[in-house]
């Protein structure tokens, strides 16, 4: 007689884990396809914009080279160098002032996001590729009549000199929508400023995370439950974060849940035995589309003013915004704003066998700040340090 339990047919079958997916378009989180003009005019516009965009944003550009493809189909090299022609599947070349990767690998929808993960803005030649949002050019040489399906979320209309009214087909396509901003195609400065403002409006919300799931081996008692300010330190840190974040969670081990004070929102670790990285990754798994301001629970000298300074100088175009450690020149990973791109960065380092958030920061494009008061970044890790801290805080 079988002892296997009978499946409950009333419950819907789930094939995949219920994960929240990052809000990434075809190529990146913030992407704009430019279409409605010949490819040369689109590339010219991008080249005019880049000097104005690149000081604040890391900008990638996506295009196609059909001339090279036609050459390859007719028996030529199609732009491939001698190494690829000889049979290599990839060639990484350090050009000293820039790096270049040529490869035979097919660029599927997953690979292209991976390759452009370090870009805070991706501009796309919309004649060849789609993007989640668009800028259109009203060029009579390249009418959009047959590309209306690509105009899913137009942010800006550009008028070349001599072009007046919006074509009837576009008037019909946009009927019932809010008026779309319009600028002259020649006004590079205004277009760049529009893109900056559009990018800033899409800045992810800032959520707070108190890291309180450590073993506290040196302290010999839970550091998050120590009292320096009239309440447990994890609650005190949550109060500080609440002044600059939309909401606050407390990262903890599953066995700590019953001890957490009322009013705190627990976030049990989903990545176990990884220390602080496990807590940060658990937060990103909860919400991969937010930026997370992470604070360790062993910082009794930390003030709201320092967190406000960090939030005010947040650079959403970087992987993270962090303070420089007062002890060395390295970033302090446990008082840091991790942008959504930090999720993939941390997972990549984990895949390479590293569980140190600081190593990820050191090897990433980050905003590094001097702390207004370096004393506030002091960790308290031992009973002796805790006793001294209480005396200082009297």
Protein Blocks (a to p, Z undefined) as FASTA:
>chain_A
ZZbdcddfkbccdfbdcdddddddfkbmbdcddehiafklmmmmmmmmmmmmmmmpccdd
ddddfklmmmmmnopanopafklmnopabdcddehjaccdddfbdcdfklmmmmmmmpcb
dcddfklbccfbdcddddfklccklmmmmmmbcfbdcddehiacdcfklmmmmgoiacdd
dddfklmmlmmmmmmmmmmmmpccddddddfkbgolmnopafklpcfeopafklmmmmmm
mmmpfbdcddddfklmmmpcghiacdddfbghkljmlmmmmmmmmmmmbccddddfklmk
bcfklmmmmmmmpcfkbmbdcdddfkbmbdcfklccddfklmmmmmmmmmnopabfklmm
mmpccdddddfblmlmpccfbfklmmmmmmmmZZ
